[in-house]
């Protein structure tokens, strides 16, 4: 597997932690022409996804098969530094994008695209497209990915609210918004037992699939009618003033009826 791929990449520290190797080992393998990460204009190493996969193969060959450097080079081939058309090294892509966060979370969880696909039921091409910045992710699909990586949705969106005053102003609430217009606003900060969100759901939009996780959920509808289906149980039409409480382990999905919905949605523990 040759190095290359997307310009979005990982630092040497992130890669070392993700695959369980010391940074000096990565530098040694680079000197032995087993891997050649890109460099930024300041000289920092940037490892692509294909670099990380290659490093995992090298580790397997070294630790399990006991191959020396020459044997590994013969089997995988030497690598050349990936360059842009004008000959300069390629800098890392923009940080903080949802696709990059998904990619980093997967690498940190030590999982390949194939492994995530098997756990979530999502296709490899779909997961890869999301990591490259593609759209189309639903509440249900991102919840499946978050569960596979052992994180919550706030980490996927980078929407954590820093610990501060117990009072959270409406204008300060971090926002998680999907392509279909579903919007979650975080309503509490810091370490907590409950995870309350103010949600807005456009007409006809929703989770677009079932999902489940540990914990319990509470919904209070402010306006509109929220349809909530608990798999193999029933579909509930939750009107203004109504509440719904159910175990999160029950596969569930939800959507707005013919008008937009505003509601308070509480998860406990904060796994969403």
Secondary structure, 3 states (H helix, E strand, C coil): CCCCCCCCCECHHHHHHHHCCCHHHHHHHHHCCCCCCEECCCCCEEECHHHHHHHHHHHHHHHCCCCCHHHHHHHHCCCCCCECCCCCECCCCCCCCHHHHHHHHHHHCCCCHHHHHHHHCCCHHHHHHHHCCCCCCCHHHHHHHHHHHCCCHHHHHCCCCCCCCCCCCHHHCCEEECCCCCEEEECCCCCCCEEEEEEEECCCCECCCCECCCCEEEEEEEECCEEEEECCCEEEEECCCCEEEEECCCCEEEEECCCCEEEEEEEECCCC
